């Protein structure tokens, strides 16, 4: 039984798909391994700095956040103390943590695995530094990894072409979906089409695009926005300025409350700028919901021949919503497609494939 370190800048209750992926992987790997989650105290609320459930230990290190970057020196120190035979598995989407893993691994003569979820875009005052960081820092971290796990074949092509990772070191392992989210296919309900968005209220998700689309929708619809984030106040103000009385902000929901939100919805909508493989889209598919999403990287690979993909602009999104609201038969057909496609994505399969990557890359 190997000791597996799952290393992530953030971890639940911090909101985000990556965080929930790490949580599910840790839980699944904990069935056969001693798992240590190394993360930060950022947005941890009242969670203790150290906790253990079964074979999974979570250790949260004090951190400060600057320019969307978490700095936690304790993570580096913890990795230097890691057992020599431990698996170091780092999840990338933020700076500092991947470099800390790479440096600690080099100092200890160790190998490590990178899990590439999403190639982020520049934002904020220091965003102009991001291209140089990717080229000179993250690229070295990626190329130095024994294995790079990606979510789709398109991402595999991207990391090979952009970061120069050797093809034999790139492994495609899709995300999974928890069994609790599976619901039966159901007929479209009477009344307004109940749309659901779940996700972090951040520029990447572009909920503002969805609000602009609702202003153009002609059919009766309602939208429930589940989640929180740095844009919540801005989006709430925009909703009021647009006069959208059919939009509610439910805040973050977890567990049974989140499952009930999927069960009450008539369709799921994802207006993102880009995705890796959206966990919320997989959950919506498992809940047998018709899915409307922007035709952007991540959504395209997951939802082609499953949902309605639209150009990433409000008018196209509005047209797709109107089309679905006017056609109960289309709703039912897309529900069937979602439910069928979701069966391909389980955490059991994901964990098994991750373990196979460890065995091949770290042996």
N, C-alpha and C positions, 0 to 999 in steps of 0.2 A: 504494500500500500504506500503510494508516493504522497509526499506533502506537496500540495498545490497552492501557490500564492496567486490569488486573483487581485490585481493591483489596478485601482481606478481612482481618479481624482474625486469622484462623487459616488455616493451610495444612498439608497433609500433611507430615510424619507425624502431626500432630495429628489425633485421631480425630473423625470426624463426617461426615454426609452433605453438608453445605454445603461443607466443605473439599474433598471429592472432586468435587463439582460444579464448583467453581472450577478445580480441576486439569484436569478433562476439557474445560471450556470453553477454558482457556488453550491446551491442546494442540491442540484443533480449530481455534481461531482462528489458531494459529501456522502453520497450513498456508498462510495467505494474508496474514498481518500480522506486524509486529514486536510481540510481546506482552511486557509487563512486569508481573509479578505483584508487587504491593506488599503486604507482610504483616508479621508480627511474628516474633520469635524464640521465642515461647511454645510449649512442648512440641515444639520443633524437634529435640531430641536432638542428634546430632552433625552435623546438616546445616550446610553452610557458610552464612554470612550472604549470600553472593552466589553464584549458580550459573546456568549457561546450558545449555540443551539445545535444539538447533535454533534456532528463532526465539523461544523462550520464555526470558526472563530472570527469575529469582526473586530478589527483594531483601528480606531479612528485617531489620526494624528492632528494635533493643532495646526491650523493653517490660516493664512491671510490670502485674500483674493485681490489681485490688481490687474486691470485691463483684461478681464475675463480669464485670468490665469491664477490657479491655486498654487501657492507656495507652501510646502510642508516639509521642512528639513527632516522631520522624524521618519518620513517614508524612506529616505535614503539610508538613514541609520538602521532602520529595521531590515532593509534588504541586505545590508552588509552582514547582519547577524543571521540571515536565513541559513538553514541547513544546506550543506553542500550538494545534497542530492535532490533538493526541492525543485519543482517546476515553477519558473517565474513567467506569469502570463499577464501582460499589461494591456489595458484597453485604451486606445488612443482616440482623442477628439479634442484634447486640451494639451497645452504645453506644460513643461516642467516634469511631469510624472514620467513620460516615456524616456526622457533623457536621464532621469535619476535611475531608472531601471537599467538602461544601457551601460551607464558608468559603473554602477554597483556590480553588474554582471561581469564587466571587463576586469574590474579590480579583483574579483574573486575567481576569475577564470571560468565563468559560467556561461551557459546558453540561456536564451530567453525567447518567448513567443510574443508576437505583437498581434493584437486583435484590432483590425482597422474597421471602424464603424462608419465613418463619414469624413470626407475631406472638407474641412470647414473653410468658409470664405472670410475675408478680412472684414472687420468691423471696429468701430470705436476710434479713439485718437491714435492708437498705436497699431492700427490695422495695416499700415503701410509696411510694417516690419515682417508681416506674415510670409510673403513670398520668399524673403531671404531665409527666414527660419525653416521653411519647408525644404528649400534647396540645400542649405548647409548643415542643418541640424536634424530635422525629422528624417530626411533622406538617408542620412548615415545610420540613424536608429533602425530604420526599416531594413536597410541592406545588411545590417549587422545581426539581424534576428535569425535564429535557426529556422523559424517558420513565421509566415504572415498569414493570418486567417482573415478572409474577406467574406462578405455576405452574398455576393452575386458574381457571376462570371464577368460581368461588365466591370465590376470593381477590380477583379483580378487583372484584367487588361490594363486598367488605370494604374495600379501600383507597379506593374511591370514597366509600363511605358513612362510614367512620370517619375517614379522613385528608383527605377533601375533594379528592382528586386528580381533575383533569378527565378525563372519560371518554376523550377522544381521546389522552390521554397514557398510558393503561394498555394494556399488551400482554400477552397470555397466551402464554407459551412453556413447555411442559412440559419436565421433565428427560429425559435420555436414559439409555441403558444400553449399556455396552461390549459389543462383539461377542463378547469372550472368555467372557462369562457364558452364552451361549446353549447349551443342552443339549437332547437329544431327549426327547420325552415317553416315560415309562416306566411299567410296571405297578407297583402297590404291592408292596413287598418283604414277605417273610414275617417274622414276629416282631413285636416292639413297634414302634409308630409312632415314627419318629425325628423329633422336632420340632427345629427350628432357630430361634434368635433371633440376629440380627446387629444391633448398634447400640451407641451410647454408653450406659453404665450411669448414667443420670441420671434425675431425677424425671419429665421429659417422656416418657420411654420406658416408665416404670412397670412394670419387670420384676417388682417385688414383687407386682403384681396377677397376673402369670402364675404365680409361685410359689404364691400362694394358690389359684389355679385348679387347679394340679397336685395339690394336696392333696385336691381333690374329684373328680378324674378316676378313673373305675373301670376303664377299659381299660388294658392294658399300654402304656406310652409311655416314651420317653426324651427328655430335653431337653439340647441342647448350646447354651450361651450363648457367643457370640463377641462380644468387645468389651471395653472397659475404661471407667473413668470414676470419678467421685467416690463412687458408691454401691457399688463392687465389694465392699469389705470388709463393708459392711452386708448386702448381698444374700447373700454367702457365709455369713455368720452366720445369716441368716434361713433359708437352705436347710438348714443343720444343725439349727436349732431345730424346723423342721417335719418333720424326719426324711426328707427327700427324697433318697434314695440314687440316684435315677435322673436326677439333674441334674449336669452337668459344666460347669465354667468353662474355656473354651479360651483365654481371653485374646484380644488383638487378632490378627487374621489379615489378610494382604494377598496380592494377586496370585494365584498358582496355589494357595496354601494356602487362600485364601478360596473360590476356585472349587471346590476339592475338598470343602470343607465343604458347599456347596450340593449337590454331586453325591451326597454320602453321605446327605443328609437325605431324609425322606419327606414332610415338610410344613414350611412356614414359618409362624411365628406372630409377630404384632406387637401388643403390648398397650398401645399408646401412649395418652397423654392427648390429643394432637393431633399433626398432621403438616402439613408443607407439601405435598411430594410425596416420600415416602420413597424414597430411592435404593435402599435394601436391598430394598424391596418390588418395585421394578422388576427388580432382579437376581434375586430369587427367581422372579418371573414368567418371566424369560428362561431360567432354569434349569428351567422346566416344573414348578415345585413348586405343589401346592395351597397356598393362602394363607388363614390364619385371622387376622382383624384386628378390632380394636375399631371400632365404627361411630362414628367421630369425624371432625371436619374434616380433610381431606387424605386419609385412608383411604377415606372415603365416595366422594369424587369419583373416585379411582383404581380402587377395587376393587369397586364395585357391578357386579353381573353377571359378576364375575371370581372372587372368593373368597367365603369365608363371613364375613359381617360380624356381630358380636355386640354386645350392650349392653356398655358399659365397666365390667363388674363380674365378679368371679371365677366365680360360678355359671354365667353365660351363656358365658363363655369355656371353662369345663370341659365344658359340654354340647356345644359345637361340637367340641372335641377328641375327646370320646367318640364323637360322631356320625361323624367322619372316620375314627377308628381302627376303627370297626365296619363300615365300608362301602368295600371296595376299588374298587367301581365308581364311587362318588362321588369317591374319590381320583383315579382316572384321568380322569374328566370334568373335574374342576377343573384337573388338569394340562394338559389340552388347552386349556381356557379361558385359563390363564395364558400358555401359549406363544403362542397366537394374539394375545392382547392386547398382549404385549410387543413384537411386531413393529411396533407403531405408534410406539415410542419409541426413537429412535436419536440418537446424538450428532451425526451428520452433519446430521440434520434440525434439531436444536436449535441448532447453530452457525449454520446457514443462516438460521434465523428470527431469531436474535440479530443477525446482520449486517443483516438487513432492518430491524430496529428502529433500528439505528444510522443506516442510510441515510434512513429516514423522519423520525426525530426530530432528528437532528443536522445535516441538510443545510441 
